[in-house]
Amino acid sequence: MASAVASVDDVPSSDAPGDAGTVTIDNHGCLFSPAIFGARAGATLAMKNSDPLTHSVRANEDGRAVFNVAMPLEGMVTQKTLPRQPGVVKLVCDIHPWMNARIKTFAHPYFATADDQGRFRIDGVPVGRHRLTVWHPRLGERSIEVEVRADQTAEAEIHFGPADVRPLE
């Protein structure tokens, strides 16, 4: 599934290395790019306006406003901090209501966003049995158990079907 977000969530957060970092989203062609992706909770979100018109980016999580920022200039970049608690941040443009994006945030670095062929790679997962979860805003969530062995690549497949499609919330 292209743009699905895969994660291994059963590794204790205290074992999770690294800082939250920066992720980037672009307002381009009156669409958010990417429209679905994963990020660390508390990461810096860099928003760029590549269009020669104004966008107004509003973010909320669980119905709570996170930020609302006007981006009137082409080439403009502004930064905001994502919530520090894991969840799903919804982005919309108040001027162009068809513009939607979803950011699934995590307390750890063990996640990846699938490419156009639905493939992903999560590096650094500790050896052992883990629960792999794949999330998509229109398909929900599916989980399977995977075995991670030292110096080997674990492979897994999770399938979604037409019956799983639901409206974007």
Secondary structure as the mmCIF struct_conf table of DSSP 4:
data_model
#
loop_
_struct_conf.conf_type_id
_struct_conf.id
_struct_conf.beg_label_comp_id
_struct_conf.beg_label_asym_id
_struct_conf.beg_label_seq_id
_struct_conf.end_label_comp_id
_struct_conf.end_label_asym_id
_struct_conf.end_label_seq_id
TURN_TY1_P TURN_TY1_P1 ALA A 2 SER A 3
STRN STRN1 VAL A 5 VAL A 8
BEND BEND1 VAL A 11 VAL A 11
HELX_RH_3T_P HELX_RH_3T_P1 SER A 13 ASP A 15
BEND BEND2 GLY A 18 GLY A 18
STRN STRN2 THR A 22 HIS A 28
TURN_TY1_P TURN_TY1_P2 GLY A 29 CYS A 30
STRN STRN3 LEU A 31 SER A 33
BEND BEND3 PRO A 34 ALA A 35
STRN STRN4 ILE A 36 ARG A 40
TURN_TY1_P TURN_TY1_P3 ALA A 41 GLY A 42
STRN STRN5 THR A 44 ASN A 49
BEND BEND4 ASP A 51 LEU A 53
STRN STRN6 HIS A 55 GLU A 61
TURN_TY1_P TURN_TY1_P4 ASP A 62 GLY A 63
STRN STRN7 ARG A 64 MET A 71
BEND BEND5 LEU A 73 LEU A 73
TURN_TY1_P TURN_TY1_P5 GLU A 74 GLY A 75
STRN STRN8 VAL A 77 THR A 81
HELX_LH_PP_P HELX_LH_PP_P1 LEU A 82 PRO A 83
BEND BEND6 ARG A 84 GLN A 85
STRN STRN9 GLY A 87 CYS A 93
BEND BEND7 ASP A 94 HIS A 96
TURN_TY1_P TURN_TY1_P6 PRO A 97 TRP A 98
STRN STRN10 ASN A 100 PHE A 106
BEND BEND8 ALA A 107 PRO A 109
STRN STRN11 PHE A 111 THR A 113
TURN_TY1_P TURN_TY1_P7 ASP A 116 GLN A 117
BEND BEND9 GLY A 118 GLY A 118
HELX_LH_PP_P HELX_LH_PP_P2 VAL A 125 PRO A 126
BEND BEND10 VAL A 127 VAL A 127
STRN STRN12 GLY A 128 HIS A 136
TURN_TY1_P TURN_TY1_P8 PRO A 137 LEU A 139
STRN STRN13 GLY A 140 VAL A 148
TURN_TY1_P TURN_TY1_P9 ALA A 150 ASP A 151
BEND BEND11 GLN A 152 GLN A 152
HELX_RH_3T_P HELX_RH_3T_P2 PRO A 162 ASP A 164
#
